[in-house]
Amino acid sequence: MARKPNQDSRDIAALLDAFDMPLLLIDGLTVERANPPAQSLFGAYIIGEDVRLAIRHPDAATLLSGTEDGGASLGGLGDPERRWEMEVRALSPGRRLVRLIDHSQAAAAERMRTDFVANASHELRTPLATLIGFIETLEEANGPHEAEIRKRFLGIMGGEARRMQRLIDDLMSLSRVEVDRFVRPREAIDLVGAIRAACAEIEPGGGGARIRLTLPDAPLITRADPAQISQLVHNIVGNALKYGRDGSAVHATLHAEQGSALLTIEDQGEGIGRDHLPRLTERFYRVDPGRSRAVGGTGLGLAIVKHIVERHRGRLDIASTPGVGTCVTVALPLEDEIL
């Protein structure tokens, strides 16, 4: 028995609707059918319209106006940041299928990689240029009356070399954390002891001159990577000490709440404007680049913290009030929440 034309149309519509990518069926240059993702992208009104009016892009118009199969890369459809690959395939005389593949995430990842390499190169190039310049100067400053100049220059060179070493260490740490970000740590550790030990390393002697530590008496057990928890504390407390007002205290508090261990670190510094907060965990993002470099910041500390928290299935919150200070809260699931 021959199939009825309207049954064929329903079958085609059902087939197109089964895909989650935008698909258009065109007859000549007229849009005959558009599945829901295509209607969401271009609007339901495109059915019955010229496909070149729906996909407003010069490369698309050139491809669609021809009769050959092919593909084209399109940018800006639906959003300036989105990137699409359009493919056109003939189905029958006069009828073609237009498929749009969203490559936006891949394009964004490539931009991030490119920006990361560019920023890392810049951060390394600046101290390297300083080192080279002072080395060339020292080659000529060999007289007996130039000892003070040599001492001053060597001090600057040592500082720049240590800055490069910190940056390389942070780059390697970030790389290791990213490699392991999908693997949950399985070692059971006591956060109370781990945080006490990390703060003692930051402020040797345990005199509590600036770090005011408040810890519970009972252990808080979680599954974690001890080295990464130590690094997390070093980065957050280190930032609080660097950017707090001279001599001001940094308050670090740990307590359990609703199945999570909450670590809160508060400084008494200049604070951070609201518009900066969403970007603080971006690689190399600095609120004040000059001050950050002056105190030895690499611009990677909070990016590392973010990845460590994500690997431990935790949560990171940053709140700040200009003129008052900044509060960083890390929530890590306790053992019962992980098993």
N, C-alpha and C positions, 0 to 999 in steps of 0.2 A: 504494500500500500504506500502510495506516495505521501511524503510529509507535507503538511500544509505550511504555506509561507509564514503565517503568524506563529506557528510552532517553532520554526527555525529561528525567528526573531527572538522568541522567548528563550530559546536555548543559548543563543549568542549573548543575550543580556545577562543570563545567569552565569555564563562562563566569564564574561568581563567582570561581573560583580564579585567573583570568587577571588580576584587578585587584590592585594592591598597597595599596589602601585597604580598611578594614574594611567588609564588606557583610553584611547579614543579610536572609534571605528569611523573612518571617513569614506564617503562616496564622492569621488572627484576631489573637490576641496571643501565639501560640506560635511560638518560633523553629524554623523548619523546616530551614534550612541556614545555615551561617556559614562564610565563607571563612577561610583560614589567618590573615590579619591580624586578623580579628574574634575568632577563637579565641585568638590570642596576647594580645589586649587584654582580653577578658572571661573566657577559660577555655573549654576544650572542652565543659565540662558544660552550657553554655547551650543546646545543641541539645535541643529538646524542652521547654525551660522557658519560663515567661512572660517576654516580652521586657522587661517593666518591672522584673523582678528582675535582669536582666542589665545594663540601662542604668539605674542607680539615680540618677536626677536628676528633680526635680519637673517641669521644663519638658519633659523627654522623656516622662515618664509622661502628662502632659496631652495632648501631641501624639499619642502612640501609642494612647491610649484613644479618640481620636476616629476619624473615618472620612475626613477630608479630607487631601489632600496638604499638605505644609508643611515648614517648617524651624525649627530652634531652635539657639541657641548654648549649648554645654555646657562647663563648666569642671571640671577635676579628675578626669576619667576616666583611670584608670590611673596618674595622677601629679598631685599638686596644682597643678603649674605648667603642665600641658598644657591647651590650648584646642581645642575641636572644634566643627564645624558639622554638625548632623545634618539630613539631608533624608529625607523619607518620600514615596514615590511608589507609587500603586496600579498593579498589574500585571494583575490579574484579580479578579473578585468574591471578596473575602475575603483575597486575597494581596497583600502589599505588599513593596516593597524599601526597606530602611533603609540609607542610605549615610552614613558618617562621614568628614569631611574634617578633617585635622589642620592647624590654624592656629597651632600653638604657636610656630613660628619667627617668623611675622609678628607675633604678640603680643609675643614677647620683643624683637624689633627695635623695636617701638613703645614698649615700656617703656624700652629703652635710649635712644631718641630723647628721650622725655619727661624721663628722669633727666638726660640731657646738657643739655638746655635749662634745666632747673631749677638744676643745679649751676653752669652758666655764668652764669646770671642772678644767683645768689647771690654768686659770686666777683666779679662786676663791681659788684654793689650795695654790698658792704661798703666798698671803698675810695671809691666815689662818695659814700656817706653821710659818710665821714670828711672828704672834700674839701669837701662842702657845709657841714658843721659848722664847719670852720676858716675857710672864706671868710666865713661870717656873723660869726664872732668877730673876724676881722681888720677887718671893716667898722667895728667899734667901737673897735679898738685902734689909734688914730691919734695918740696923744699922744707927745711927745718922750721920755718915760721908758719907753716900751713897745717900744723897738727890739729888745731881746733876745727878747721874746715873739714879735714878728713874725718874727724870724729863725728861731726854733725852729719856729714853726707853718709857715712857708714850707718849711722842710726836710722836715717830715712830709708836707706836701702834695706836694712833689716826689717823695718816696719812693712815696706812694700812686699818683701819676700814672704813674710808671715801672712800678709793679706792674701797673696796668691795661694799659699798653702791652705788657708781656711776655705777659700773658694773651691779649690780642687777637692778638699775633704768633703765639703757639702755637696758638690756635684756627684761624687762617688756615693755618698749616703743616699741622695735622692734616687740615683740609678738603682741601688740595691732595694730600696723601699718599693719602688715602682715594679720591680721584677717580682717581688713577693706579695704584691697587694691583694691577690686573689687567694692567697693561702693563709688560713687562719692560724695564728700561733696556738700551740697545744700545751706549752709548759705552764703549770700552775705556779703562780708567784704571789707573794704578799705585797700588795701595792703600798702598804704602810711602810714596810722596810725599804722597798725600792725607792720611794720618794724621799724618805729620810736620808738614805745613802747618797742620792743624787744631789740633794741640797747641801750635804756636808762636803761634797766635792766642789761645788760652786763656791761655797763660803767655808774654807778650811778652818778647823779649830772649833767649830760649833758654837762660837760665841753669840751668834744671833744678832750681829751688829746691824744687818739690814734685812735679812730674811726672817720673817716671823712665821714660824711653822706651827700649824695646828693640826694634829693627827689624832685619830681615834685610838683608844687603848687596845681594842680587839683587831686582829688581822682582817684585811679585806682581800679575799682570794679571787684572782681572775686568771684566765688563760692569756698569757702575753709573752712577748719577746722582751726579756729583761734589758738588753742593750738598747732597744728602740724606746722603751719606757724611760730609760735614763736620758736618752737623747732628747726625747720630748720635753722632759722637765728642764734639762739644760737650756734648750732653745727658748722656752717660754719664760722661765725665770731669768735667764740671761738677758732677754729683751727688756723685761721689766726693770732690771737693774740698770741697763744702759740708758733707757729712755725716761726713767723716773727722775724726779728732781734730786739734785746732789744731796746725799745723806738721808734721803727719805727711805722709809721701810717698804718692803715688798711682803704682802701677806699671802701665804700659801696655805690653803685649807683643804682637807680631804675628809669626806664623810659619805656614808651610804644613804641612798634615797631611791626607793621603788625599784630595787633590783639592779641599780647601777652605782658605781663609785664616782662621785663628783669631785674633781680636782679644780679648785678655783684659785686663780693667781691674780692679785690686784696690785697695781702700782699707783704711785702718786706723781704722775707726770703731767705733761702738757695736754694729753688726750689726743684723740684722732677725730677728724671731721666725719660726719655721717656718710658723705659721698665716697670716702676712701675705704670704708669697712668692707664692702663686698669684694674688693680687689686685694685685700691684704695677703691672701694665701696664693696669689699668682706668683710665678717665678720671676724674680728680679724686680717685683713691684716695690717701690719705696715711696712713703709719704713725703719724706724730706731726703732726697738723695745725698746731699752734701753732708748732713748730720749723720746719716746712716754709715757712710763711708768713714767719717771721722771717728766713730766709735767702733769700727771694725765689722760692721754688718755686711753680709754677702748678698742679701736680698733673697735668700733661699730658705731661711730658718722656718718661717711659717708654712711654706710649701711642703717642707719635710714633715712638719707637725701634722698637717692636713692628711698626708698620705699614711702616716703612722696611725692616726685615729681611724681612718677608713679601713685600714688593714685589720684593726682590732674591733671592727664593727661598732665603733663608738660615734660620738657626736662632738663637734667643735663649735663653740659659740664665742664671738668676740663682741663686747659692748664697750663703748667709750664715751666719755663726756669731756669736751674741750675745756681745759683749765682745771680739771679734776683728776683725771686718770683713766686707765684702761683696765678692764676685767676680762680675763680669758678663762673660759670654763670648758673642761674636757670631761665628758661622761663616758665611762667604760663599763660594759656589762660585767656583772659579777658572775661567778662560776655557774650558778644555777641557770643563768640566762643563756649560756653558751652551749652547754651540753645538750 
